[in-house]
Amino acid sequence: MAKGLQLNEVWLERIAGQLNDMEFGSLHIVVHEGQIVQMERTERKRFENTPSKPAKAGIAARARQDLKKAAPDRR
């Protein structure tokens, strides 16, 4: 028979802490033998679909250049 899950104030605060500031996502709580053993947080960021403007394309190009500079040379 399964053991009953006991949630005290500490666990309620931990769960609330994981949910704070989450706009879109999920919190997966793993329970083994009636005790929480793991929490997995998956958060999504959503952006509105707006037409690209030339200035934004420039920002993306600069970001790619920055990534290339930061990556080690593989030659």
C-alpha positions in Angstrom: 0.0 0.0 0.0 1.2 3.5 -0.9 2.4 5.8 1.9 0.6 9.1 2.3 2.6 12.1 1.2 3.3 14.5 4.1 3.8 18.2 3.1 5.2 20.5 5.8 5.8 24.2 5.6 9.3 23.7 4.3 8.1 21.7 1.2 5.2 24.2 0.6 7.8 27.0 0.5 10.1 25.1 -1.8 7.2 24.4 -4.2 6.0 28.0 -4.1 9.6 29.2 -4.7 9.8 27.1 -7.9 6.5 28.5 -9.1 7.3 32.2 -8.3 7.8 34.3 -11.4 6.9 31.5 -13.8 4.6 32.7 -16.5 4.5 29.6 -18.7 5.8 26.2 -17.8 5.5 23.2 -15.6 6.8 21.9 -12.2 7.2 18.1 -12.1 7.4 16.7 -8.6 8.9 13.2 -8.2 7.7 11.2 -5.2 9.3 7.9 -4.0 7.8 6.0 -1.1 5.7 8.9 0.0 8.5 11.5 0.0 9.4 14.2 -2.5 12.8 13.4 -3.9 13.1 15.7 -6.9 11.5 18.7 -8.6 12.0 19.6 -12.2 11.1 23.0 -13.5 10.5 23.7 -17.2 9.9 27.3 -18.1 8.8 28.7 -21.5 9.4 32.2 -22.8 6.7 33.4 -25.2 7.2 36.2 -27.6 4.6 38.0 -29.7 4.7 37.4 -33.5 5.6 40.8 -34.9 7.1 41.5 -38.4 10.9 41.7 -38.4 12.3 45.2 -38.8 15.7 45.9 -40.3 17.1 47.0 -36.9 16.2 43.7 -35.4 18.0 41.8 -38.2 21.1 43.9 -37.3 20.9 42.8 -33.7 20.6 39.2 -34.7 23.6 39.5 -37.0 25.7 41.1 -34.2 24.6 38.3 -31.8 25.8 35.7 -34.3 29.2 37.5 -34.6 29.5 37.6 -30.8 28.8 33.9 -30.6 31.5 33.2 -33.3 34.0 35.3 -31.3 33.2 33.5 -28.1 33.4 30.0 -29.7 36.9 28.3 -29.7 38.6 28.1 -33.1 38.3 24.5 -34.3 40.9 24.5 -37.0 
